[in-house]
Amino acid sequence: MLPCVRDAFDALTAWTEDGTAPPRSRTVPRPDGDPVHSCTL
């Protein structure tokens, strides 16, 4: 879960501080493979 938390925080920072547009989807897709050690946001 930790990789997803880090990626989510980086994405939130980009949306709020850098002006990057958030993705169109309102949910994070379920990761394929090992959700504990990997995350694709």
Phi and psi in radians as a Rosetta constraint file:
Dihedral C 1 N 2 CA 2 C 2 CIRCULARHARMONIC -1.032 0.35
Dihedral N 2 CA 2 C 2 N 3 CIRCULARHARMONIC -0.748 0.35
Dihedral C 2 N 3 CA 3 C 3 CIRCULARHARMONIC -1.027 0.35
Dihedral N 3 CA 3 C 3 N 4 CIRCULARHARMONIC -0.655 0.35
Dihedral C 3 N 4 CA 4 C 4 CIRCULARHARMONIC -1.191 0.35
Dihedral N 4 CA 4 C 4 N 5 CIRCULARHARMONIC -0.647 0.35
Dihedral C 4 N 5 CA 5 C 5 CIRCULARHARMONIC -1.121 0.35
Dihedral N 5 CA 5 C 5 N 6 CIRCULARHARMONIC -0.775 0.35
Dihedral C 5 N 6 CA 6 C 6 CIRCULARHARMONIC -1.102 0.35
Dihedral N 6 CA 6 C 6 N 7 CIRCULARHARMONIC -0.811 0.35
Dihedral C 6 N 7 CA 7 C 7 CIRCULARHARMONIC -1.100 0.35
Dihedral N 7 CA 7 C 7 N 8 CIRCULARHARMONIC -0.711 0.35
Dihedral C 7 N 8 CA 8 C 8 CIRCULARHARMONIC -1.130 0.35
Dihedral N 8 CA 8 C 8 N 9 CIRCULARHARMONIC -0.710 0.35
Dihedral C 8 N 9 CA 9 C 9 CIRCULARHARMONIC -1.159 0.35
Dihedral N 9 CA 9 C 9 N 10 CIRCULARHARMONIC -0.719 0.35
Dihedral C 9 N 10 CA 10 C 10 CIRCULARHARMONIC -1.099 0.35
Dihedral N 10 CA 10 C 10 N 11 CIRCULARHARMONIC -0.708 0.35
Dihedral C 10 N 11 CA 11 C 11 CIRCULARHARMONIC -1.144 0.35
Dihedral N 11 CA 11 C 11 N 12 CIRCULARHARMONIC -0.752 0.35
Dihedral C 11 N 12 CA 12 C 12 CIRCULARHARMONIC -1.086 0.35
Dihedral N 12 CA 12 C 12 N 13 CIRCULARHARMONIC -0.705 0.35
Dihedral C 12 N 13 CA 13 C 13 CIRCULARHARMONIC -1.081 0.35
Dihedral N 13 CA 13 C 13 N 14 CIRCULARHARMONIC -0.750 0.35
Dihedral C 13 N 14 CA 14 C 14 CIRCULARHARMONIC -1.112 0.35
Dihedral N 14 CA 14 C 14 N 15 CIRCULARHARMONIC -0.700 0.35
Dihedral C 14 N 15 CA 15 C 15 CIRCULARHARMONIC -1.157 0.35
Dihedral N 15 CA 15 C 15 N 16 CIRCULARHARMONIC -0.711 0.35
Dihedral C 15 N 16 CA 16 C 16 CIRCULARHARMONIC -1.564 0.35
Dihedral N 16 CA 16 C 16 N 17 CIRCULARHARMONIC -0.599 0.35
Dihedral C 16 N 17 CA 17 C 17 CIRCULARHARMONIC -1.782 0.35
Dihedral N 17 CA 17 C 17 N 18 CIRCULARHARMONIC -0.570 0.35
Dihedral C 17 N 18 CA 18 C 18 CIRCULARHARMONIC -1.747 0.35
Dihedral N 18 CA 18 C 18 N 19 CIRCULARHARMONIC -0.124 0.35
Dihedral C 18 N 19 CA 19 C 19 CIRCULARHARMONIC 1.383 0.35
Dihedral N 19 CA 19 C 19 N 20 CIRCULARHARMONIC 0.220 0.35
Dihedral C 19 N 20 CA 20 C 20 CIRCULARHARMONIC -1.232 0.35
Dihedral N 20 CA 20 C 20 N 21 CIRCULARHARMONIC 2.377 0.35
Dihedral C 20 N 21 CA 21 C 21 CIRCULARHARMONIC -1.286 0.35
Dihedral N 21 CA 21 C 21 N 22 CIRCULARHARMONIC 2.410 0.35
Dihedral C 21 N 22 CA 22 C 22 CIRCULARHARMONIC -1.241 0.35
Dihedral N 22 CA 22 C 22 N 23 CIRCULARHARMONIC 2.804 0.35
Dihedral C 22 N 23 CA 23 C 23 CIRCULARHARMONIC -1.151 0.35
Dihedral N 23 CA 23 C 23 N 24 CIRCULARHARMONIC 2.759 0.35
Dihedral C 23 N 24 CA 24 C 24 CIRCULARHARMONIC -1.168 0.35
Dihedral N 24 CA 24 C 24 N 25 CIRCULARHARMONIC -0.595 0.35
Dihedral C 24 N 25 CA 25 C 25 CIRCULARHARMONIC -1.228 0.35
Dihedral N 25 CA 25 C 25 N 26 CIRCULARHARMONIC 2.583 0.35
Dihedral C 25 N 26 CA 26 C 26 CIRCULARHARMONIC -1.705 0.35
Dihedral N 26 CA 26 C 26 N 27 CIRCULARHARMONIC -0.044 0.35
Dihedral C 26 N 27 CA 27 C 27 CIRCULARHARMONIC -2.227 0.35
Dihedral N 27 CA 27 C 27 N 28 CIRCULARHARMONIC 2.708 0.35
Dihedral C 27 N 28 CA 28 C 28 CIRCULARHARMONIC -1.572 0.35
Dihedral N 28 CA 28 C 28 N 29 CIRCULARHARMONIC 2.236 0.35
Dihedral C 28 N 29 CA 29 C 29 CIRCULARHARMONIC -1.138 0.35
Dihedral N 29 CA 29 C 29 N 30 CIRCULARHARMONIC 2.597 0.35
Dihedral C 29 N 30 CA 30 C 30 CIRCULARHARMONIC -1.176 0.35
Dihedral N 30 CA 30 C 30 N 31 CIRCULARHARMONIC 2.294 0.35
Dihedral C 30 N 31 CA 31 C 31 CIRCULARHARMONIC -1.253 0.35
Dihedral N 31 CA 31 C 31 N 32 CIRCULARHARMONIC 2.558 0.35
Dihedral C 31 N 32 CA 32 C 32 CIRCULARHARMONIC -1.460 0.35
Dihedral N 32 CA 32 C 32 N 33 CIRCULARHARMONIC 2.609 0.35
Dihedral C 32 N 33 CA 33 C 33 CIRCULARHARMONIC 1.443 0.35
Dihedral N 33 CA 33 C 33 N 34 CIRCULARHARMONIC -2.323 0.35
Dihedral C 33 N 34 CA 34 C 34 CIRCULARHARMONIC -1.616 0.35
Dihedral N 34 CA 34 C 34 N 35 CIRCULARHARMONIC 1.773 0.35
Dihedral C 34 N 35 CA 35 C 35 CIRCULARHARMONIC -1.255 0.35
Dihedral N 35 CA 35 C 35 N 36 CIRCULARHARMONIC -0.236 0.35
Dihedral C 35 N 36 CA 36 C 36 CIRCULARHARMONIC -1.398 0.35
Dihedral N 36 CA 36 C 36 N 37 CIRCULARHARMONIC -0.632 0.35
Dihedral C 36 N 37 CA 37 C 37 CIRCULARHARMONIC -1.925 0.35
Dihedral N 37 CA 37 C 37 N 38 CIRCULARHARMONIC 0.082 0.35
Dihedral C 37 N 38 CA 38 C 38 CIRCULARHARMONIC -2.587 0.35
Dihedral N 38 CA 38 C 38 N 39 CIRCULARHARMONIC 2.710 0.35
Dihedral C 38 N 39 CA 39 C 39 CIRCULARHARMONIC -2.747 0.35
Dihedral N 39 CA 39 C 39 N 40 CIRCULARHARMONIC 2.319 0.35
Dihedral C 39 N 40 CA 40 C 40 CIRCULARHARMONIC -2.078 0.35
Dihedral N 40 CA 40 C 40 N 41 CIRCULARHARMONIC 1.718 0.35
